[in-house]
Amino acid sequence: MKKSHQQTLVGIYWDTQNVSLSSEQAVNLLDFGKTQGSVIRKKAYCNSMFENQAVAMRQLQNIGFYCDDITCVVKNSADNQLKSDLIDDIYHQQSSDVIILVSGDGDFVNPLKFLKEKGKKIIIFAHKGNVKKKLMDAADETYFVDKLPQIVNVHHLENSNESHIQYTEAVNCLIKAVKTVSSQGKQTKLSTIDNAMRQLLPKYKGVACICKPDGGKFSSFSKFIEAVEKDGKIRMREQNLFLIE
């Protein structure tokens, strides 16, 4: 029997050395995963020997990713671990129905073909101009990461059970999130605040569910923040949000 959308299980596997994303794009990626079903795996493969990846690891962990730190100097160590985990996914008690691979590396073609033979849906996210054609051919869907906000919006609109919240309610939740995160002594960066809003207001599923006063949608979380800042509710300074009392 085919699973309903609510029962569909999703696994995200991200090769951070091949595809770099901002914190906001990483949140968009999680949002996309949720449009496909219930995200049960969020794995990012990093190498903390590189300073930029060590910083990225901390940011990704803050928004819920499990970061596999592959510091081995042997060539393709991270790729080999990712391949192994893709295959192992099949044998988990909860095996993903949808596999989202964030990479344009052609080395993953054979594992993806094997997963498709097992009935898995394969979705690729990669940088435009940096994805192998044979990898795209092995996938059911391929998207470019620079279009993540728009892709998430489209998929949210396609889901008839999408929740909507009004702009004013979203602003109130944002203010509460900034207060909550600040009281915990954490930095109020966009990705952290977005995650806090999800916890404070369960029907908030990401920026795509916020309705503007004119009925439109925000293309990204940063655009929502710009609107609230223009309204005089908050200000952005050094990538952190502060309330205007």
VOBA-1610 file (N, C-alpha, C; in pm, whole numbers, padded with zeros to 5 digits, always signed):
BEGIN
Met+00085-00119+00000Met+00000+00000+00000Met+00088+00124+00000Lys+00054+00221-00085Lys+00133+00342-00094Lys+00111+00430+00028Lys+00218+00488+00079Lys+00207+00572+00198Lys+00143+00705+00163Ser+00070+00762+00259Ser+00017+00896+00241Ser+00132+00994+00258His+00107+01123+00221His+00212+01224+00234His+00259+01235+00378Gln+00163+01224+00474Gln+00200+01237+00614Gln+00292+01124+00658Gln+00285+01009+00593Gln+00366+00895+00633Gln+00498+00886+00556Thr+00512+00965+00452Thr+00633+00961+00371Thr+00754+01006+00452Leu+00858+00925+00453Leu+00979+00955+00530Leu+01088+01009+00437Val+01158+01111+00485Val+01254+01183+00402Val+01392+01184+00468Gly+01495+01157+00389Gly+01633+01165+00436Gly+01710+01267+00354Ile+01781+01358+00422Ile+01863+01459+00354Ile+02010+01426+00378Tyr+02085+01416+00270Tyr+02228+01386+00276Tyr+02302+01495+00199Trp+02388+01568+00269Trp+02446+01690+00213Trp+02599+01683+00211Asp+02654+01690+00091Asp+02798+01695+00070Asp+02841+01842+00074Thr+02881+01890+00192Thr+02909+02033+00208Thr+03034+02079+00134Gln+03122+01984+00101Gln+03242+02022+00027Gln+03212+02046-00121Asn+03101+01990-00168Asn+03062+02008-00308Asn+02961+02121-00324Val+02873+02134-00227Val+02768+02237-00233Val+02770+02318-00104Ser+02803+02446-00115Ser+02802+02534+00002Ser+02670+02611+00004Leu+02611+02621+00122Leu+02486+02694+00140Leu+02498+02790+00257Ser+02429+02902+00250Ser+02420+02991+00364Ser+02329+02928+00469Ser+02329+02983+00589Ser+02240+02932+00694Ser+02094+02941+00651Glu+02061+03051+00585Glu+01922+03069+00539Glu+01886+02965+00434Gln+01979+02936+00342Gln+01953+02834+00241Gln+01939+02696+00305Ala+02017+02672+00411Ala+02006+02544+00481Ala+01868+02528+00543Val+01815+02637+00597Val+01679+02635+00652Val+01578+02610+00539Asn+01601+02675+00424Asn+01515+02652+00308Asn+01517+02505+00266Leu+01635+02444+00274Leu+01649+02303+00239Leu+01564+02216+00331Leu+01567+02246+00460Leu+01484+02172+00555Leu+01336+02195+00525Asp+01301+02319+00490Asp+01163+02350+00455Asp+01119+02266+00335Phe+01207+02256+00236Phe+01174+02175+00118Phe+01152+02030+00158Gly+01242+01978+00243Gly+01228+01840+00288Gly+01093+01815+00352Lys+01044+01913+00428Lys+00916+01898+00497Lys+00798+01900+00400Thr+00817+01961+00282Thr+00709+01956+00182Thr+00698+01817+00122Gln+00803+01736+00137Gln+00803+01601+00082Gln+00750+01497+00180Gly+00751+01531+00308Gly+00705+01437+00410Gly+00769+01467+00545Ser+00791+01363+00624Ser+00850+01377+00757Ser+01001+01354+00747Val+01079+01458+00777Val+01225+01449+00765Val+01281+01374+00886Ile+01334+01255+00862Ile+01385+01173+00973Ile+01538+01172+00978Arg+01603+01214+00870Arg+01750+01222+00869Arg+01794+01352+00805Lys+01885+01420+00875Lys+01942+01547+00826Lys+02092+01539+00848Lys+02163+01485+00751Lys+02306+01460+00768Lys+02389+01548+00674Ala+02487+01615+00732Ala+02580+01696+00654Ala+02720+01641+00675Tyr+02796+01629+00568Tyr+02930+01571+00573Tyr+03032+01684+00557Cys+03112+01704+00662Cys+03203+01819+00669Cys+03344+01772+00703Asn+03436+01869+00701Asn+03573+01844+00743Asn+03619+01965+00824Ser+03620+01951+00956Ser+03651+02064+01045Ser+03797+02106+01039Met+03880+02032+00963Met+04018+02074+00945Met+04023+02205+00865Phe+03916+02231+00789Phe+03904+02357+00717Phe+03823+02454+00803Glu+03877+02572+00828Glu+03815+02666+00921Glu+03672+02702+00881Asn+03650+02724+00750Asn+03515+02764+00707Asn+03414+02653+00732Gln+03459+02527+00722Gln+03366+02416+00746Gln+03342+02395+00895Ala+03441+02427+00977Ala+03422+02417+01122Ala+03315+02516+01167Val+03318+02636+01110Val+03216+02737+01142Val+03080+02691+01091Ala+03078+02638+00968Ala+02952+02591+00909Ala+02891+02479+00991Met+02975+02391+01044Met+02924+02280+01126Met+02845+02330+01245Arg+02898+02431+01314Arg+02829+02484+01432Arg+02694+02544+01392Gln+02692+02614+01279Gln+02567+02674+01234Gln+02464+02568+01197Leu+02510+02463+01129Leu+02418+02357+01086Leu+02364+02279+01206Gln+02448+02257+01304Gln+02403+02186+01425Gln+02295+02267+01497Asn+02307+02400+01492Asn+02208+02486+01558Asn+02070+02475+01496Ile+02064+02438+01367Ile+01933+02428+01302Ile+01889+02282+01285Gly+01962+02191+01350Gly+01913+02054+01357Gly+01982+01951+01271Phe+02088+01988+01199Phe+02160+01890+01119Phe+02255+01809+01206Tyr+02269+01680+01173Tyr+02375+01599+01231Tyr+02495+01612+01138Cys+02607+01660+01190Cys+02725+01682+01107Cys+02826+01569+01128Asp+02854+01498+01022Asp+02954+01392+01026Asp+03088+01455+00989Asp+03175+01468+01087Asp+03303+01536+01067Asp+03407+01436+01016Ile+03434+01441+00887Ile+03528+01348+00823Ile+03663+01418+00808Thr+03754+01394+00901Thr+03883+01463+00899Thr+03994+01378+00837Cys+03959+01261+00789Cys+04058+01173+00727Cys+04116+01240+00602Val+04248+01229+00584Val+04314+01295+00471Val+04306+01212+00343Val+04258+01089+00354Val+04245+01004+00235Val+04144+01066+00139Lys+04178+01070+00012Lys+04092+01131-00089Lys+03954+01066-00092Asn+03850+01149-00104Asn+03710+01104-00116Asn+03656+01036+00010Ser+03719+01060+00125Ser+03672+00995+00248Ser+03528+01034+00280Ala+03496+01163+00268Ala+03360+01209+00297Ala+03261+01150+00198Asp+03299+01147+00069Asp+03211+01090-00033Asp+03184+00943-00005Asn+03288+00871+00034Asn+03271+00728+00061Asn+03179+00704+00180Gln+03191+00789+00283Gln+03102+00774+00399Gln+02958+00805+00361Leu+02940+00907+00278Leu+02805+00943+00234Leu+02744+00830+00151Lys+02823+00772+00061Lys+02774+00659-00019Lys+02730+00544+00071Ser+02813+00514+00170Ser+02782+00404+00262Ser+02651+00431+00336Asp+02633+00556+00381Asp+02513+00591+00455Asp+02388+00586+00367Leu+02403+00623+00240Leu+02290+00614+00148Leu+02240+00470+00136Ile+02334+00378+00122Ile+02297+00237+00111Ile+02241+00185+00243Asp+02304+00225+00354Asp+02258+00180+00486Asp+02115+00225+00514Asp+02076+00338+00455Asp+01941+00392+00477Asp+01834+00287+00447Ile+01859+00208+00345Ile+01762+00106+00303Ile+01734+00005+00415Tyr+01836-00022+00494Tyr+01825-00129+00593Tyr+01786-00080+00732His+01762+00052+00745His+01712+00104+00871His+01569+00056+00894Gln+01530+00046+01020Gln+01392+00011+01051Gln+01298+00116+00992Gln+01340+00243+00998Gln+01268+00350+00930Gln+01352+00394+00810Ser+01322+00336+00696Ser+01396+00368+00574Ser+01329+00484+00502Ser+01409+00577+00453Ser+01354+00694+00384Ser+01285+00654+00254Asp+01169+00714+00229Asp+01101+00696+00101Asp+01154+00793-00003Val+01197+00910+00045Val+01251+01015-00042Val+01394+01045+00004Ile+01487+01040-00090Ile+01627+01073-00061Ile+01659+01206-00128Ile+01699+01305-00049Ile+01744+01433-00102Ile+01895+01438-00090Leu+01963+01438-00204Leu+02109+01445-00206Leu+02151+01584-00248Val+02230+01648-00165Val+02280+01782-00196Val+02424+01768-00244Ser+02439+01752-00373Ser+02570+01733-00435Ser+02553+01727-00586Gly+02657+01769-00656Gly+02656+01756-00802Gly+02759+01656-00850Asp+02814+01580-00755Asp+02925+01487-00782Asp+02875+01360-00851Gly+02933+01329-00965Gly+02894+01211-01041Gly+02928+01079-00973Asp+03010+01084-00867Asp+03046+00961-00796Asp+02927+00895-00728Phe+02817+00970-00713Phe+02701+00915-00642Phe+02600+00848-00735Val+02631+00838-00863Val+02536+00782-00959Val+02496+00640-00924Asn+02592+00553-00901Asn+02559+00412-00875Asn+02476+00391-00748Pro+02511+00455-00636Pro+02424+00442-00518Pro+02282+00490-00545Leu+02268+00598-00622Leu+02134+00649-00651Leu+02056+00551-00739Lys+02122+00491-00835Lys+02055+00392-00919Lys+02006+00274-00835Phe+02089+00233-00740Phe+02051+00123-00651Phe+01929+00161-00567Leu+01929+00284-00515Leu+01816+00331-00434Leu+01688+00338-00517Lys+01699+00381-00642Lys+01581+00387-00728Lys+01526+00248-00755Glu+01615+00152-00770Glu+01571+00013-00790Glu+01493-00038-00670Lys+01521+00021-00554Lys+01451-00018-00430Lys+01324+00066-00409Gly+01289+00145-00509Gly+01164+00221-00502Gly+01174+00357-00436Lys+01295+00407-00417Lys+01312+00536-00351Lys+01299+00650-00453Lys+01242+00760-00410Lys+01237+00881-00492Lys+01366+00959-00466Ile+01433+01002-00572Ile+01562+01070-00560Ile+01549+01215-00606Ile+01591+01307-00519Ile+01590+01450-00551Ile+01731+01505-00532Ile+01779+01576-00632Ile+01913+01635-00628Ile+01904+01786-00612Phe+01989+01841-00525Phe+02011+01985-00518Phe+02160+02009-00544Ala+02190+02102-00635Ala+02329+02129-00669Ala+02343+02273-00717His+02467+02317-00731His+02492+02449-00789His+02478+02440-00941Lys+02415+02540-00999Lys+02401+02544-01144Lys+02539+02547-01209Gly+02560+02461-01307Gly+02689+02454-01374Gly+02787+02362-01305Asn+02747+02302-01193Asn+02838+02213-01120Asn+02766+02084-01081Val+02695+02028-01177Val+02627+01901-01153Val+02642+01813-01277Lys+02682+01689-01256Lys+02705+01598-01367Lys+02571+01554-01428Lys+02568+01549-01562Lys+02445+01510-01631Lys+02402+01370-01592Lys+02499+01279-01575Lys+02464+01142-01540Lys+02400+01135-01401Leu+02435+01231-01314Leu+02372+01236-01182Leu+02228+01283-01195Met+02207+01385-01279Met+02071+01435-01303Met+01984+01326-01365Asp+02043+01248-01454Asp+01968+01140-01520Asp+01927+01032-01421Ala+02005+01016-01314Ala+01976+00912-01215Ala+01870+00956-01114Ala+01836+01085-01116Ala+01742+01140-01017Ala+01602+01155-01076Asp+01503+01162-00987Asp+01366+01191-01031Asp+01346+01340-01053Glu+01412+01421-00969Glu+01401+01566-00978Glu+01538+01627-00948Thr+01570+01737-01017Thr+01694+01810-00990Thr+01662+01958-00979Tyr+01718+02022-00876Tyr+01696+02165-00854Tyr+01830+02233-00828Phe+01833+02364-00854Phe+01953+02442-00827Phe+01933+02521-00697Val+02036+02520-00613Val+02022+02574-00478Val+01995+02723-00474Asp+02035+02797-00578Asp+02010+02941-00575Asp+01862+02974-00589Lys+01781+02874-00627Lys+01637+02894-00641Lys+01559+02833-00524Leu+01628+02798-00417Leu+01563+02728-00306Leu+01440+02800-00250Pro+01446+02931-00222Pro+01326+02997-00166Pro+01204+02985-00257Gln+01225+03007-00388Gln+01113+02997-00482Gln+01060+02855-00492Ile+01151+02757-00490Ile+01110+02617-00499Ile+01027+02578-00378Val+01070+02623-00260Val+00996+02593-00137Val+00857+02654-00144Asn+00848+02779-00190Asn+00718+02845-00200Asn+00623+02768-00291Val+00674+02725-00406Val+00590+02652-00502Val+00539+02523-00440His+00627+02448-00373His+00586+02321-00314His+00490+02340-00198His+00508+02448-00123His+00413+02476-00016His+00274+02502-00073Leu+00269+02579-00181Leu+00140+02612-00241Leu+00073+02489-00300Glu+00153+02392-00342Glu+00098+02270-00401Glu+00038+02178-00295Asn+00080+02197-00170Asn+00027+02113-00062Asn-00099+02176-00006Ser-00210+02112-00026Ser-00338+02169+00015Ser-00352+02184+00165Asn-00269+02112+00242Asn-00280+02119+00387Asn-00183+02220+00447Glu-00132+02311+00364Glu-00037+02411+00413Glu-00104+02505+00512Ser-00035+02539+00619Ser-00084+02635+00716Ser-00046+02775+00671His-00132+02873+00702His-00103+03012+00670His-00112+03094+00797Ile-00023+03190+00812Ile-00034+03284+00924Ile-00024+03425+00868Gln-00094+03516+00932Gln-00094+03653+00888Gln+00035+03723+00929Tyr+00067+03829+00856Tyr+00192+03903+00879Tyr+00204+03949+01024Thr+00096+04004+01080Thr+00101+04056+01217Thr+00133+03945+01317Glu+00073+03828+01297Glu+00100+03715+01387Glu+00245+03670+01374Ala+00296+03672+01251Ala+00436+03633+01228Ala+00531+03732+01295Val+00499+03860+01288Val+00583+03963+01352Val+00585+03944+01503Asn+00468+03919+01561Asn+00461+03897+01707Asn+00543+03775+01747Cys+00537+03671+01665Cys+00616+03550+01692Cys+00765+03580+01679Leu+00801+03659+01578Leu+00941+03698+01559Leu+00995+03772+01681Ile+00918+03868+01730Ile+00960+03946+01847Ile+00979+03855+01969Lys+00884+03763+01987Lys+00894+03669+02099Lys+01017+03579+02084Ala+01046+03539+01959Ala+01162+03453+01933Ala+01292+03526+01965Val+01301+03653+01927Val+01422+03732+01955Val+01441+03745+02107Lys+01332+03772+02179Lys+01340+03783+02325Lys+01385+03651+02387Thr+01327+03541+02338Thr+01358+03408+02394Thr+01504+03371+02371Val+01551+03388+02247Val+01689+03352+02214Val+01787+03441+02290Ser+01756+03571+02300Ser+01843+03664+02373Ser+01854+03625+02520Ser+01740+03585+02579Ser+01739+03548+02721Ser+01822+03422+02747Gln+01844+03343+02641Gln+01925+03221+02655Gln+02073+03247+02631Gly+02106+03374+02606Gly+02245+03412+02585Gly+02301+03372+02450Lys+02212+03344+02353Lys+02256+03302+02221Lys+02254+03420+02124Gln+02328+03406+02014Gln+02325+03507+01910Gln+02192+03499+01835Thr+02139+03613+01798Thr+02008+03618+01733Thr+02022+03622+01581Lys+02092+03525+01526Lys+02110+03517+01381Lys+01982+03467+01316Leu+01968+03493+01186Leu+01843+03462+01117Leu+01803+03315+01130Ser+01899+03225+01108Ser+01866+03083+01113Ser+01820+03040+01252Thr+01883+03097+01356Thr+01845+03064+01494Thr+01705+03116+01525Ile+01675+03237+01480Ile+01544+03297+01505Ile+01435+03222+01430Asp+01463+03185+01306Asp+01365+03109+01228Asp+01331+02978+01297Asn+01433+02911+01348Asn+01412+02785+01419Asn+01333+02807+01548Ala+01361+02917+01619Ala+01289+02947+01743Ala+01142+02976+01713Met+01114+03042+01603Met+00975+03072+01565Met+00897+02943+01541Arg+00962+02844+01482Arg+00896+02715+01457Arg+00858+02647+01588Gln+00943+02663+01688Gln+00916+02600+01818Gln+00807+02675+01895Leu+00806+02807+01881Leu+00709+02889+01955Leu+00570+02886+01892Leu+00565+02872+01759Leu+00438+02874+01688Leu+00434+02756+01591Pro+00381+02641+01636Pro+00384+02518+01556Pro+00328+02532+01414Lys+00230+02621+01395Lys+00174+02632+01260Lys+00263+02715+01167Tyr+00368+02777+01223Tyr+00466+02844+01139Tyr+00560+02738+01081Lys+00553+02719+00949Lys+00631+02615+00882Lys+00740+02673+00793Gly+00775+02797+00817Gly+00872+02862+00732Gly+00811+02985+00668Val+00897+03067+00607Val+00852+03196+00556Val+00742+03183+00450Ala+00736+03068+00382Ala+00636+03050+00276Ala+00493+03054+00327Cys+00474+03032+00457Cys+00337+03030+00510Cys+00292+03167+00561Ile+00380+03268+00554Ile+00343+03403+00599Ile+00272+03478+00486Cys+00153+03528+00516Cys+00078+03607+00418Cys+00105+03755+00441Lys+00152+03825+00339Lys+00171+03969+00348Lys+00035+04038+00362Pro+00034+04162+00409Pro-00093+04237+00416Pro-00165+04245+00283Asp-00087+04244+00171Asp-00150+04251+00038Asp-00183+04114-00018Gly-00162+04008+00064Gly-00194+03872+00020Gly-00080+03800-00047Gly+00031+03869-00069Gly+00146+03807-00135Gly+00231+03725-00038Lys+00345+03678-00088Lys+00436+03595-00010Lys+00576+03656-00011Phe+00653+03625+00091Phe+00793+03666+00095Phe+00877+03559+00024Ser+00974+03603-00055Ser+01058+03508-00129Ser+01163+03442-00041Ser+01192+03503+00074Ser+01292+03446+00165Ser+01270+03502+00306Phe+01330+03437+00404Phe+01317+03483+00543Phe+01380+03621+00559Ser+01489+03647+00488Ser+01555+03777+00499Ser+01465+03889+00446Lys+01382+03859+00346Lys+01288+03960+00294Lys+01180+03992+00399Phe+01137+03890+00471Phe+01043+03912+00581Phe+01106+04002+00687Ile+01231+03974+00721Ile+01303+04054+00821Ile+01316+04199+00774Glu+01345+04218+00645Glu+01357+04354+00591Glu+01226+04430+00608Ala+01113+04362+00587Ala+00983+04427+00601Ala+00957+04467+00746Val+00991+04377+00839Val+00970+04407+00981Val+01063+04520+01026Glu+01184+04520+00972Glu+01279+04627+01005Glu+01228+04761+00952Lys+01170+04760+00833Lys+01113+04882+00774Lys+00996+04933+00857Asp+00924+04840+00922Asp+00811+04879+01008Asp+00858+04933+01143Gly+00989+04928+01168Gly+01043+04984+01291Gly+01033+04894+01412Lys+01016+04762+01390Lys+01002+04669+01502Lys+01137+04612+01547Ile+01228+04595+01453Ile+01359+04536+01482Ile+01466+04608+01403Arg+01590+04577+01434Arg+01700+04625+01351Arg+01805+04514+01339Met+01874+04513+01227Met+01979+04415+01202Met+02114+04482+01221Arg+02200+04417+01300Arg+02334+04470+01321Arg+02431+04354+01333Glu+02531+04353+01245Glu+02633+04247+01243Glu+02568+04108+01239Gln+02468+04095+01150Gln+02399+03968+01125Gln+02316+03917+01243Asn+02292+04004+01342Asn+02207+03969+01455Asn+02086+04063+01460Leu+01975+04012+01514Leu+01852+04091+01525Leu+01838+04149+01665Phe+01792+04274+01670Phe+01770+04341+01798Phe+01634+04409+01795Leu+01565+04406+01908Leu+01434+04470+01917Leu+01450+04620+01936Ile+01357+04694+01879Ile+01353+04839+01899Ile+01245+04866+02003Glu+01287+04906+02118Glu+01192+04927+02230Glu+01118+05059+02212
//
